[in-house]
Structures are given as C-alpha cells and as structure tokens.
Amino acid sequence: MIVFRHVDKVYPNGFVGLRDVSLQIEQGEFVAIIGLSGAGKSTLIRSINRMHDITGGELTVDDADVRSLKGKELRRFRRKIGMIFQSFNLVTRTTVIKNVLTSFVPDLPFWRVLFGIFPQEAKIRSLEALDKVGILEKAYVRVDQLSGGQQQRVALARTLAQDPSIILADEPVAALDPVTAKQVMDDFRRVNQAMNISVLINIHHVELALEYADRIIGIREGEIVFDGPVSEVNEKVLSDIYAGKLEEVI
C-alpha cells in the first residue's frame, strides 16, 4: 500500500512540484496519472522510490516511512519497486539477457559484477522474465537490433526479474507509435493482473489511460484535482485536469 499524507515537494529553485497531496493506492491497482506537462506527474511517481525527496508531509510504502530510509534500508526498499523510463535505459551494445541480468547487480559480490559472472538462478529468472513479456527468443540478440517496443519490453523484463511489488512507469510509451504503445500497455496490464503488481503509469495519452487503467489520478499545478475510477471520467473532468487545454492531449 502506498499512502501520501499532505505531501509537498518544493524544488530548490522554488518551483512547487506537489502541493498537499493525499491519496492511498492499494496493492494490485493499475493507476494512470494524467495532466499537462509540468503538472507534477513525474514528481509524484518519482517520490515513491525516493528519486525525488519530498519536502513536507508523510509518504509510506507498506508502512515504511520513505523519507527516513537510508543506506542499505533504502537500497532494499528500492529493490521492490521497479522503474520504467521513456528512454528504456538499456545498454544497447550488449545482449538482451545481459541487460536483464543487471537487475541482480546490487545483490552480487563485486568480483561477480567485475567479471560478469552471474549465478545460474539469476540467468533462469532473467529468461523467465523475458518469457513473461513475450521476447524470450530475443535473449541473445543485441539490444540495438530491437525495435523501440521490444526495447521497452526488455526494460519491463529487467524490472520483473527484481520480483517487484510495485512498478512505476514514467511516460513508458511516449516514444512509441500507437500500435506498439498498445502492445506495451497490454504487457503492463497482463503483469498487473497475473502477478498482482501495483502499476502506476505517468502517461500523456489520455485514451490509453482510459483504456487500460482501473483508476485515474488527475494532477494540475502540483495538486490532485481528480481521483477516481475510469467510469467517472468525463469531458468536464478532463477539462478541469487539463485547465481547458484538451486540444493538447486529444
């Protein structure tokens, strides 16, 4: 469970990223976060795994006070939270399997990392993760030979190899064409439903958010202006979230 209680985030330059945010996300939910660019979507997502430190309020994940975590505690905490980026964050000049294996690096002795010697269990789990996203046959192909959609699936497999309880995705389909974007969203939904993993996606495409998510969180200028099921989203709600600038997203 993820709980925000009156959370604020003010950046060093004075920009307000989050303003008095209070919400609760249950295990296994599929949540889409929508809003204009600069509204606070990425800040909200990245505060959960402490990529961004909040400046006020309380944020807990499975009863752990995120702000208080340090050192090994913080590293262990982050192992249970997968992170997917728009740019994939892969090493393109090496193979798919080696990219997925990097998810085990924090748990390995330095000598294993130095020589690239991974335990058999790590290799098996990596192959299983690739199978779950439908690209097992690409395991020994170089990443730079894959399409954008396939690369995002590798990034998702790398995250699944961590055995996370939460996946955070920051604009994961923004760089993909519409057909490929739907294929990747299918992967997220399948993982969410089959493995009961909480999925929180910051997404620019409203139509995809409404098609795939169970719950929509609308954010404007750092404030939550809508939080509810997809069935309650209508034109008035969207107009409020996007400050009357629907033409920018639809």
Order of alpha helices (4+ residues) and beta strands (2+ residues): beta-beta-beta-alpha-beta-beta-alpha-beta-alpha-alpha-alpha-alpha-beta-alpha-beta-alpha-beta-beta-alpha
